[in-house]
Amino acid sequence: QVQLVESGGGLVEPGGSLTLSCAVSLSRFSLYDMAWHRQAPGKKREFVANVDRSNVTIYADGLESRFTISKDDAKKTVYLRMNSLKPEDTGVYYCNARLRGDNCWGEGNQVTVSE
């Protein structure tokens, strides 16, 4: 059974930083497109960032200056480094793995940006 387990969330003050991790139990992890999405309270889930098998990255508008997605194929882990966090970054962050017909999600990890 495929598992995506997020960690690293929590409470942080505005302007602070967090790094989320997602450990993935996929035998062909290096072939997958890996992404982060988030869902703020009362809002729809939205795309944050993606890294593909060639380590090409894309970001939602306005996030590239503060967020960095990366992956370690040997550790089968994808990361999201978040700097200069704002209260509007608060939400549940989800890890996503996609390859052809496979589309797998983690359970989510709460990030709260508040004084």
Residue pairs with C-beta under 8 A, 6 or more apart in sequence:
1 25
2 24
2 25
2 26
2 97
2 102
2 104
3 23
3 24
3 25
4 22
4 23
4 24
4 25
4 95
4 96
4 97
4 104
4 105
4 106
4 107
5 22
5 23
5 24
5 106
5 107
6 20
6 21
6 22
6 93
6 94
6 95
6 106
6 107
6 108
6 109
7 20
7 21
7 22
7 23
7 109
8 18
8 19
8 20
8 21
8 109
9 18
9 20
9 93
9 109
9 110
9 111
10 18
10 110
10 111
10 112
11 112
11 114
12 18
12 85
12 111
12 112
12 113
13 113
13 114
13 115
14 85
14 86
14 87
14 113
14 114
14 115
15 84
15 85
16 85
16 113
17 81
17 82
17 83
17 84
17 85
18 81
18 82
18 85
18 111
19 79
19 80
19 81
19 82
20 36
20 79
20 80
20 82
20 93
20 95
20 109
20 111
21 77
21 78
21 79
22 34
22 36
22 77
22 78
22 79
22 95
22 106
23 75
23 76
23 77
24 32
24 34
24 76
24 77
24 78
24 95
24 97
25 76
26 32
26 76
26 97
26 104
28 99
29 73
29 76
29 97
30 53
30 73
31 53
31 99
32 53
32 97
32 98
32 99
32 102
33 50
33 51
33 52
33 53
33 97
33 98
33 99
34 50
34 51
34 52
34 69
34 71
34 78
34 95
34 96
34 97
34 98
35 47
35 48
35 49
35 50
35 51
35 69
35 95
35 96
35 97
35 98
36 48
36 49
36 50
36 69
36 78
36 80
36 93
36 94
36 95
36 96
37 45
37 46
37 47
37 48
37 93
37 94
37 96
38 45
38 46
38 48
38 89
38 91
38 92
38 93
38 94
38 111
39 45
39 46
39 91
39 92
39 94
39 108
40 46
40 88
40 90
40 91
41 90
41 91
43 91
45 94
46 60
47 60
48 59
48 60
48 63
48 67
48 69
48 80
48 93
49 57
49 58
49 59
49 60
49 63
49 67
49 69
49 80
50 57
50 58
50 59
50 69
51 57
51 69
51 70
51 71
51 78
55 70
55 71
57 68
57 69
57 70
59 67
59 69
66 82
66 83
66 84
66 85
67 80
67 81
67 82
67 83
68 79
68 80
68 81
68 83
69 78
69 79
69 80
69 81
70 78
70 79
70 81
71 77
71 78
71 79
72 78
72 79
78 95
80 93
82 89
82 111
85 111
85 113
86 113
87 113
87 114
88 113
89 111
89 113
90 111
90 112
90 113
90 114
91 110
91 111
92 108
92 109
92 110
92 111
93 108
93 109
93 110
93 111
94 105
94 106
94 107
94 108
94 109
95 105
95 106
96 103
96 104
96 105
96 106
97 103
97 104
98 104
